[in-house]
Amino acid sequence: VIPQADISFSDSLRLGYERGIILMKEIKKIYPDVVIDMSVNSAASSTTSKAIITTINKKVSE
């Protein structure tokens, strides 16, 4: 484990992105037809980042 103070801003974003990808893969295993989107948010004053995963509403053609 790397202490938070030793992680650069870009590394923090990369770690958030990698964790988000892992979570998205798990979601797709359970719900293969769902369309999802991910963004990584990070506070400018800290080295923590969060992956935000949302579903995308698709219009179904009738």
PDB file of N, CA, C and O in Angstrom, chain B, residues numbered from 101:
ATOM      1  N   VAL B 101       0.848  -1.187   0.000  1.00  0.00           N
ATOM      2  CA  VAL B 101       0.000   0.000   0.000  1.00  0.00           C
ATOM      3  C   VAL B 101       0.883   1.235   0.000  1.00  0.00           C
ATOM      4  O   VAL B 101       1.828   1.339   0.782  1.00  0.00           O
ATOM      5  N   ILE B 102       0.565   2.170  -0.887  1.00  0.00           N
ATOM      6  CA  ILE B 102       1.324   3.415  -0.988  1.00  0.00           C
ATOM      7  C   ILE B 102       0.630   4.473  -0.137  1.00  0.00           C
ATOM      8  O   ILE B 102      -0.583   4.649  -0.252  1.00  0.00           O
ATOM      9  N   PRO B 103       1.368   5.179   0.711  1.00  0.00           N
ATOM     10  CA  PRO B 103       0.738   6.254   1.494  1.00  0.00           C
ATOM     11  C   PRO B 103       0.136   7.308   0.573  1.00  0.00           C
ATOM     12  O   PRO B 103       0.714   7.634  -0.463  1.00  0.00           O
ATOM     13  N   GLN B 104      -1.028   7.843   0.950  1.00  0.00           N
ATOM     14  CA  GLN B 104      -1.726   8.832   0.130  1.00  0.00           C
ATOM     15  C   GLN B 104      -0.843  10.023  -0.230  1.00  0.00           C
ATOM     16  O   GLN B 104      -0.944  10.543  -1.341  1.00  0.00           O
ATOM     17  N   ALA B 105       0.007  10.459   0.669  1.00  0.00           N
ATOM     18  CA  ALA B 105       0.841  11.634   0.420  1.00  0.00           C
ATOM     19  C   ALA B 105       1.846  11.390  -0.703  1.00  0.00           C
ATOM     20  O   ALA B 105       2.337  12.344  -1.306  1.00  0.00           O
ATOM     21  N   ASP B 106       2.158  10.121  -0.993  1.00  0.00           N
ATOM     22  CA  ASP B 106       3.156   9.794  -2.006  1.00  0.00           C
ATOM     23  C   ASP B 106       2.561   9.528  -3.391  1.00  0.00           C
ATOM     24  O   ASP B 106       3.299   9.217  -4.326  1.00  0.00           O
ATOM     25  N   ILE B 107       1.245   9.644  -3.534  1.00  0.00           N
ATOM     26  CA  ILE B 107       0.600   9.388  -4.819  1.00  0.00           C
ATOM     27  C   ILE B 107       0.418  10.715  -5.552  1.00  0.00           C
ATOM     28  O   ILE B 107      -0.103  11.675  -4.983  1.00  0.00           O
ATOM     29  N   SER B 108       0.842  10.768  -6.797  1.00  0.00           N
ATOM     30  CA  SER B 108       0.668  11.989  -7.585  1.00  0.00           C
ATOM     31  C   SER B 108      -0.785  12.098  -8.046  1.00  0.00           C
ATOM     32  O   SER B 108      -1.541  11.128  -8.001  1.00  0.00           O
ATOM     33  N   PHE B 109      -1.153  13.284  -8.484  1.00  0.00           N
ATOM     34  CA  PHE B 109      -2.515  13.526  -8.961  1.00  0.00           C
ATOM     35  C   PHE B 109      -2.851  12.605 -10.131  1.00  0.00           C
ATOM     36  O   PHE B 109      -3.934  12.021 -10.164  1.00  0.00           O
ATOM     37  N   SER B 110      -1.940  12.469 -11.088  1.00  0.00           N
ATOM     38  CA  SER B 110      -2.202  11.618 -12.256  1.00  0.00           C
ATOM     39  C   SER B 110      -2.306  10.145 -11.865  1.00  0.00           C
ATOM     40  O   SER B 110      -3.111   9.409 -12.437  1.00  0.00           O
ATOM     41  N   ASP B 111      -1.494   9.709 -10.892  1.00  0.00           N
ATOM     42  CA  ASP B 111      -1.597   8.326 -10.420  1.00  0.00           C
ATOM     43  C   ASP B 111      -2.938   8.088  -9.741  1.00  0.00           C
ATOM     44  O   ASP B 111      -3.530   7.017  -9.878  1.00  0.00           O
ATOM     45  N   SER B 112      -3.411   9.084  -9.013  1.00  0.00           N
ATOM     46  CA  SER B 112      -4.709   8.974  -8.359  1.00  0.00           C
ATOM     47  C   SER B 112      -5.819   8.802  -9.390  1.00  0.00           C
ATOM     48  O   SER B 112      -6.709   7.970  -9.213  1.00  0.00           O
ATOM     49  N   LEU B 113      -5.769   9.583 -10.461  1.00  0.00           N
ATOM     50  CA  LEU B 113      -6.760   9.444 -11.531  1.00  0.00           C
ATOM     51  C   LEU B 113      -6.662   8.079 -12.197  1.00  0.00           C
ATOM     52  O   LEU B 113      -7.683   7.451 -12.478  1.00  0.00           O
ATOM     53  N   ARG B 114      -5.457   7.623 -12.450  1.00  0.00           N
ATOM     54  CA  ARG B 114      -5.259   6.314 -13.086  1.00  0.00           C
ATOM     55  C   ARG B 114      -5.821   5.199 -12.214  1.00  0.00           C
ATOM     56  O   ARG B 114      -6.485   4.295 -12.719  1.00  0.00           O
ATOM     57  N   LEU B 115      -5.562   5.254 -10.910  1.00  0.00           N
ATOM     58  CA  LEU B 115      -6.076   4.229 -10.001  1.00  0.00           C
ATOM     59  C   LEU B 115      -7.605   4.239  -9.974  1.00  0.00           C
ATOM     60  O   LEU B 115      -8.233   3.180  -9.979  1.00  0.00           O
ATOM     61  N   GLY B 116      -8.198   5.425  -9.946  1.00  0.00           N
ATOM     62  CA  GLY B 116      -9.658   5.515  -9.990  1.00  0.00           C
ATOM     63  C   GLY B 116     -10.207   4.923 -11.274  1.00  0.00           C
ATOM     64  O   GLY B 116     -11.218   4.220 -11.252  1.00  0.00           O
ATOM     65  N   TYR B 117      -9.549   5.200 -12.398  1.00  0.00           N
ATOM     66  CA  TYR B 117      -9.961   4.668 -13.695  1.00  0.00           C
ATOM     67  C   TYR B 117      -9.852   3.142 -13.716  1.00  0.00           C
ATOM     68  O   TYR B 117     -10.776   2.459 -14.158  1.00  0.00           O
ATOM     69  N   GLU B 118      -8.728   2.611 -13.241  1.00  0.00           N
ATOM     70  CA  GLU B 118      -8.533   1.158 -13.241  1.00  0.00           C
ATOM     71  C   GLU B 118      -9.569   0.462 -12.367  1.00  0.00           C
ATOM     72  O   GLU B 118     -10.087  -0.590 -12.742  1.00  0.00           O
ATOM     73  N   ARG B 119      -9.873   1.029 -11.218  1.00  0.00           N
ATOM     74  CA  ARG B 119     -10.897   0.433 -10.344  1.00  0.00           C
ATOM     75  C   ARG B 119     -12.268   0.491 -11.003  1.00  0.00           C
ATOM     76  O   ARG B 119     -13.064  -0.441 -10.882  1.00  0.00           O
ATOM     77  N   GLY B 120     -12.538   1.589 -11.699  1.00  0.00           N
ATOM     78  CA  GLY B 120     -13.805   1.713 -12.407  1.00  0.00           C
ATOM     79  C   GLY B 120     -13.947   0.679 -13.510  1.00  0.00           C
ATOM     80  O   GLY B 120     -15.027   0.118 -13.696  1.00  0.00           O
ATOM     81  N   ILE B 121     -12.877   0.421 -14.243  1.00  0.00           N
ATOM     82  CA  ILE B 121     -12.897  -0.591 -15.308  1.00  0.00           C
ATOM     83  C   ILE B 121     -13.178  -1.972 -14.720  1.00  0.00           C
ATOM     84  O   ILE B 121     -13.958  -2.739 -15.284  1.00  0.00           O
ATOM     85  N   ILE B 122     -12.557  -2.287 -13.607  1.00  0.00           N
ATOM     86  CA  ILE B 122     -12.801  -3.578 -12.951  1.00  0.00           C
ATOM     87  C   ILE B 122     -14.270  -3.699 -12.570  1.00  0.00           C
ATOM     88  O   ILE B 122     -14.888  -4.738 -12.802  1.00  0.00           O
ATOM     89  N   LEU B 123     -14.834  -2.641 -11.984  1.00  0.00           N
ATOM     90  CA  LEU B 123     -16.238  -2.665 -11.585  1.00  0.00           C
ATOM     91  C   LEU B 123     -17.157  -2.761 -12.800  1.00  0.00           C
ATOM     92  O   LEU B 123     -18.157  -3.478 -12.760  1.00  0.00           O
ATOM     93  N   MET B 124     -16.834  -2.053 -13.873  1.00  0.00           N
ATOM     94  CA  MET B 124     -17.652  -2.123 -15.084  1.00  0.00           C
ATOM     95  C   MET B 124     -17.663  -3.540 -15.658  1.00  0.00           C
ATOM     96  O   MET B 124     -18.704  -4.006 -16.121  1.00  0.00           O
ATOM     97  N   LYS B 125     -16.537  -4.223 -15.634  1.00  0.00           N
ATOM     98  CA  LYS B 125     -16.477  -5.602 -16.129  1.00  0.00           C
ATOM     99  C   LYS B 125     -17.368  -6.516 -15.301  1.00  0.00           C
ATOM    100  O   LYS B 125     -18.028  -7.400 -15.848  1.00  0.00           O
ATOM    101  N   GLU B 126     -17.393  -6.311 -13.992  1.00  0.00           N
ATOM    102  CA  GLU B 126     -18.248  -7.125 -13.126  1.00  0.00           C
ATOM    103  C   GLU B 126     -19.725  -6.844 -13.402  1.00  0.00           C
ATOM    104  O   GLU B 126     -20.538  -7.768 -13.421  1.00  0.00           O
ATOM    105  N   ILE B 127     -20.073  -5.585 -13.614  1.00  0.00           N
ATOM    106  CA  ILE B 127     -21.459  -5.230 -13.938  1.00  0.00           C
ATOM    107  C   ILE B 127     -21.866  -5.883 -15.250  1.00  0.00           C
ATOM    108  O   ILE B 127     -22.969  -6.421 -15.351  1.00  0.00           O
ATOM    109  N   LYS B 128     -20.990  -5.845 -16.266  1.00  0.00           N
ATOM    110  CA  LYS B 128     -21.305  -6.426 -17.570  1.00  0.00           C
ATOM    111  C   LYS B 128     -21.464  -7.949 -17.509  1.00  0.00           C
ATOM    112  O   LYS B 128     -22.190  -8.526 -18.319  1.00  0.00           O
ATOM    113  N   LYS B 129     -20.791  -8.601 -16.557  1.00  0.00           N
ATOM    114  CA  LYS B 129     -20.971 -10.050 -16.393  1.00  0.00           C
ATOM    115  C   LYS B 129     -22.400 -10.358 -15.954  1.00  0.00           C
ATOM    116  O   LYS B 129     -22.993 -11.345 -16.389  1.00  0.00           O
ATOM    117  N   ILE B 130     -22.947  -9.506 -15.089  1.00  0.00           N
ATOM    118  CA  ILE B 130     -24.288  -9.729 -14.547  1.00  0.00           C
ATOM    119  C   ILE B 130     -25.359  -9.192 -15.491  1.00  0.00           C
ATOM    120  O   ILE B 130     -26.388  -9.836 -15.697  1.00  0.00           O
ATOM    121  N   TYR B 131     -25.119  -8.019 -16.063  1.00  0.00           N
ATOM    122  CA  TYR B 131     -26.075  -7.362 -16.959  1.00  0.00           C
ATOM    123  C   TYR B 131     -25.393  -7.055 -18.298  1.00  0.00           C
ATOM    124  O   TYR B 131     -25.007  -5.912 -18.542  1.00  0.00           O
ATOM    125  N   PRO B 132     -25.241  -8.056 -19.161  1.00  0.00           N
ATOM    126  CA  PRO B 132     -24.475  -7.850 -20.400  1.00  0.00           C
ATOM    127  C   PRO B 132     -25.096  -6.849 -21.378  1.00  0.00           C
ATOM    128  O   PRO B 132     -24.382  -6.291 -22.212  1.00  0.00           O
ATOM    129  N   ASP B 133     -26.403  -6.613 -21.295  1.00  0.00           N
ATOM    130  CA  ASP B 133     -27.053  -5.716 -22.253  1.00  0.00           C
ATOM    131  C   ASP B 133     -27.095  -4.261 -21.803  1.00  0.00           C
ATOM    132  O   ASP B 133     -27.477  -3.388 -22.583  1.00  0.00           O
ATOM    133  N   VAL B 134     -26.714  -3.988 -20.572  1.00  0.00           N
ATOM    134  CA  VAL B 134     -26.788  -2.612 -20.078  1.00  0.00           C
ATOM    135  C   VAL B 134     -25.668  -1.777 -20.702  1.00  0.00           C
ATOM    136  O   VAL B 134     -24.537  -2.239 -20.851  1.00  0.00           O
ATOM    137  N   VAL B 135     -26.005  -0.553 -21.057  1.00  0.00           N
ATOM    138  CA  VAL B 135     -25.012   0.373 -21.605  1.00  0.00           C
ATOM    139  C   VAL B 135     -24.589   1.289 -20.468  1.00  0.00           C
ATOM    140  O   VAL B 135     -25.422   1.963 -19.862  1.00  0.00           O
ATOM    141  N   ILE B 136     -23.299   1.312 -20.182  1.00  0.00           N
ATOM    142  CA  ILE B 136     -22.818   2.088 -19.046  1.00  0.00           C
ATOM    143  C   ILE B 136     -21.742   3.074 -19.471  1.00  0.00           C
ATOM    144  O   ILE B 136     -21.077   2.910 -20.494  1.00  0.00           O
ATOM    145  N   ASP B 137     -21.598   4.103 -18.649  1.00  0.00           N
ATOM    146  CA  ASP B 137     -20.617   5.152 -18.889  1.00  0.00           C
ATOM    147  C   ASP B 137     -19.854   5.365 -17.592  1.00  0.00           C
ATOM    148  O   ASP B 137     -20.399   5.166 -16.506  1.00  0.00           O
ATOM    149  N   MET B 138     -18.605   5.765 -17.701  1.00  0.00           N
ATOM    150  CA  MET B 138     -17.804   5.984 -16.505  1.00  0.00           C
ATOM    151  C   MET B 138     -17.047   7.292 -16.617  1.00  0.00           C
ATOM    152  O   MET B 138     -16.556   7.660 -17.684  1.00  0.00           O
ATOM    153  N   SER B 139     -16.962   7.981 -15.498  1.00  0.00           N
ATOM    154  CA  SER B 139     -16.089   9.151 -15.405  1.00  0.00           C
ATOM    155  C   SER B 139     -15.334   9.053 -14.090  1.00  0.00           C
ATOM    156  O   SER B 139     -15.803   8.425 -13.140  1.00  0.00           O
ATOM    157  N   VAL B 140     -14.178   9.667 -14.039  1.00  0.00           N
ATOM    158  CA  VAL B 140     -13.376   9.663 -12.814  1.00  0.00           C
ATOM    159  C   VAL B 140     -13.324  11.094 -12.306  1.00  0.00           C
ATOM    160  O   VAL B 140     -12.892  12.002 -13.016  1.00  0.00           O
ATOM    161  N   ASN B 141     -13.764  11.284 -11.076  1.00  0.00           N
ATOM    162  CA  ASN B 141     -13.762  12.606 -10.457  1.00  0.00           C
ATOM    163  C   ASN B 141     -12.684  12.664  -9.396  1.00  0.00           C
ATOM    164  O   ASN B 141     -12.459  11.699  -8.667  1.00  0.00           O
ATOM    165  N   SER B 142     -12.027  13.791  -9.319  1.00  0.00           N
ATOM    166  CA  SER B 142     -10.974  13.973  -8.327  1.00  0.00           C
ATOM    167  C   SER B 142     -11.036  15.390  -7.791  1.00  0.00           C
ATOM    168  O   SER B 142     -11.254  16.343  -8.540  1.00  0.00           O
ATOM    169  N   ALA B 143     -10.844  15.518  -6.492  1.00  0.00           N
ATOM    170  CA  ALA B 143     -10.798  16.843  -5.878  1.00  0.00           C
ATOM    171  C   ALA B 143      -9.420  17.444  -6.119  1.00  0.00           C
ATOM    172  O   ALA B 143      -8.409  16.752  -6.005  1.00  0.00           O
ATOM    173  N   ALA B 144      -9.380  18.704  -6.444  1.00  0.00           N
ATOM    174  CA  ALA B 144      -8.104  19.366  -6.738  1.00  0.00           C
ATOM    175  C   ALA B 144      -7.205  19.438  -5.513  1.00  0.00           C
ATOM    176  O   ALA B 144      -5.981  19.491  -5.638  1.00  0.00           O
ATOM    177  N   SER B 145      -7.805  19.440  -4.340  1.00  0.00           N
ATOM    178  CA  SER B 145      -7.012  19.599  -3.122  1.00  0.00           C
ATOM    179  C   SER B 145      -6.583  18.275  -2.499  1.00  0.00           C
ATOM    180  O   SER B 145      -5.906  18.267  -1.471  1.00  0.00           O
ATOM    181  N   SER B 146      -6.970  17.156  -3.108  1.00  0.00           N
ATOM    182  CA  SER B 146      -6.598  15.869  -2.516  1.00  0.00           C
ATOM    183  C   SER B 146      -6.117  14.915  -3.600  1.00  0.00           C
ATOM    184  O   SER B 146      -6.205  15.209  -4.792  1.00  0.00           O
ATOM    185  N   THR B 147      -5.612  13.781  -3.167  1.00  0.00           N
ATOM    186  CA  THR B 147      -5.150  12.771  -4.125  1.00  0.00           C
ATOM    187  C   THR B 147      -6.101  11.585  -4.174  1.00  0.00           C
ATOM    188  O   THR B 147      -5.698  10.480  -4.538  1.00  0.00           O
ATOM    189  N   THR B 148      -7.353  11.804  -3.811  1.00  0.00           N
ATOM    190  CA  THR B 148      -8.336  10.730  -3.910  1.00  0.00           C
ATOM    191  C   THR B 148      -9.203  10.969  -5.133  1.00  0.00           C
ATOM    192  O   THR B 148      -9.520  12.108  -5.473  1.00  0.00           O
ATOM    193  N   SER B 149      -9.577   9.896  -5.781  1.00  0.00           N
ATOM    194  CA  SER B 149     -10.458  10.009  -6.939  1.00  0.00           C
ATOM    195  C   SER B 149     -11.511   8.924  -6.861  1.00  0.00           C
ATOM    196  O   SER B 149     -11.318   7.892  -6.219  1.00  0.00           O
ATOM    197  N   LYS B 150     -12.629   9.174  -7.527  1.00  0.00           N
ATOM    198  CA  LYS B 150     -13.760   8.257  -7.495  1.00  0.00           C
ATOM    199  C   LYS B 150     -14.205   7.966  -8.915  1.00  0.00           C
ATOM    200  O   LYS B 150     -14.292   8.869  -9.747  1.00  0.00           O
ATOM    201  N   ALA B 151     -14.483   6.709  -9.184  1.00  0.00           N
ATOM    202  CA  ALA B 151     -15.055   6.326 -10.473  1.00  0.00           C
ATOM    203  C   ALA B 151     -16.570   6.397 -10.342  1.00  0.00           C
ATOM    204  O   ALA B 151     -17.151   5.775  -9.453  1.00  0.00           O
ATOM    205  N   ILE B 152     -17.202   7.148 -11.222  1.00  0.00           N
ATOM    206  CA  ILE B 152     -18.651   7.287 -11.232  1.00  0.00           C
ATOM    207  C   ILE B 152     -19.175   6.510 -12.431  1.00  0.00           C
ATOM    208  O   ILE B 152     -18.840   6.817 -13.576  1.00  0.00           O
ATOM    209  N   ILE B 153     -20.004   5.499 -12.160  1.00  0.00           N
ATOM    210  CA  ILE B 153     -20.534   4.653 -13.223  1.00  0.00           C
ATOM    211  C   ILE B 153     -22.035   4.877 -13.303  1.00  0.00           C
ATOM    212  O   ILE B 153     -22.738   4.774 -12.297  1.00  0.00           O
ATOM    213  N   THR B 154     -22.527   5.184 -14.500  1.00  0.00           N
ATOM    214  CA  THR B 154     -23.948   5.432 -14.706  1.00  0.00           C
ATOM    215  C   THR B 154     -24.429   4.629 -15.907  1.00  0.00           C
ATOM    216  O   THR B 154     -23.645   4.249 -16.777  1.00  0.00           O
ATOM    217  N   THR B 155     -25.734   4.380 -15.936  1.00  0.00           N
ATOM    218  CA  THR B 155     -26.313   3.715 -17.103  1.00  0.00           C
ATOM    219  C   THR B 155     -26.716   4.780 -18.107  1.00  0.00           C
ATOM    220  O   THR B 155     -27.019   5.915 -17.742  1.00  0.00           O
ATOM    221  N   ILE B 156     -26.714   4.404 -19.357  1.00  0.00           N
ATOM    222  CA  ILE B 156     -27.111   5.306 -20.432  1.00  0.00           C
ATOM    223  C   ILE B 156     -28.458   4.830 -20.953  1.00  0.00           C
ATOM    224  O   ILE B 156     -28.608   3.678 -21.360  1.00  0.00           O
ATOM    225  N   ASN B 157     -29.427   5.723 -20.936  1.00  0.00           N
ATOM    226  CA  ASN B 157     -30.754   5.374 -21.451  1.00  0.00           C
ATOM    227  C   ASN B 157     -30.721   5.394 -22.967  1.00  0.00           C
ATOM    228  O   ASN B 157     -30.399   6.408 -23.587  1.00  0.00           O
ATOM    229  N   LYS B 158     -31.060   4.257 -23.550  1.00  0.00           N
ATOM    230  CA  LYS B 158     -31.116   4.169 -25.010  1.00  0.00           C
ATOM    231  C   LYS B 158     -32.579   4.198 -25.429  1.00  0.00           C
ATOM    232  O   LYS B 158     -33.429   3.581 -24.788  1.00  0.00           O
ATOM    233  N   LYS B 159     -32.863   4.914 -26.498  1.00  0.00           N
ATOM    234  CA  LYS B 159     -34.218   4.901 -27.035  1.00  0.00           C
ATOM    235  C   LYS B 159     -34.414   3.595 -27.788  1.00  0.00           C
ATOM    236  O   LYS B 159     -33.597   3.208 -28.623  1.00  0.00           O
ATOM    237  N   VAL B 160     -35.500   2.936 -27.478  1.00  0.00           N
ATOM    238  CA  VAL B 160     -35.807   1.674 -28.136  1.00  0.00           C
ATOM    239  C   VAL B 160     -36.682   1.982 -29.342  1.00  0.00           C
ATOM    240  O   VAL B 160     -37.727   2.621 -29.211  1.00  0.00           O
ATOM    241  N   SER B 161     -36.263   1.536 -30.496  1.00  0.00           N
ATOM    242  CA  SER B 161     -37.076   1.777 -31.693  1.00  0.00           C
ATOM    243  C   SER B 161     -38.294   0.868 -31.674  1.00  0.00           C
ATOM    244  O   SER B 161     -38.210  -0.309 -31.323  1.00  0.00           O
ATOM    245  N   GLU B 162     -39.412   1.431 -32.054  1.00  0.00           N
ATOM    246  CA  GLU B 162     -40.667   0.668 -32.011  1.00  0.00           C
ATOM    247  C   GLU B 162     -40.954   0.014 -33.333  1.00  0.00           C
ATOM    248  O   GLU B 162     -41.970  -0.667 -33.477  1.00  0.00           O
TER     249      GLU B 162
END
